[in-house]
């Protein structure tokens, strides 16, 4: 049965005949050109024309459920696996983002399932899972500012000399 959203049934804006009420129905979500059916999608449905509407958070919940279904088929780590790996090394999401070179909040989105990681990011994660010692090395390289082991050199000023007149 659908979770209460705080909304009340309303007249369907599409057909004008039916009432839009809470429903639990199969719903198709497309991810990377593939269709995944969420069998128990909590939505609002017109009891006359069948149009579907989303209450607060329902679209995001559907996306997460579809992403969970897509990951095994696409051969990707699940959000839970990413979170468990990160936590096993006591890394924050921000630290893992720095190691991987991805924008802020990306790891959080992977972990909750609102965004699927790319195949390249997934492979990099698997390398890090197999070789966790690389994380400390990658973090220390970033802290140093480059890969050569030190901060970039400061430009040197040429000394001025006075000319005799």
Secondary structure, 3 states (H helix, E strand, C coil): CCCCCCCCCEECCCCCCCEEEEEEEEEEEEECCEEEEEEEEEEEEECCCCCEECCCCHHHHHHHHHHHHHHHHHCCCCHHHHHHHHHHCCCCHHHHHHHHCCCCCHHHHHHHCCCCCCHHHHHHHHHHHHCCHHHHHHHHHHHHCCCCCCCCCCCCCCCCCCCCC
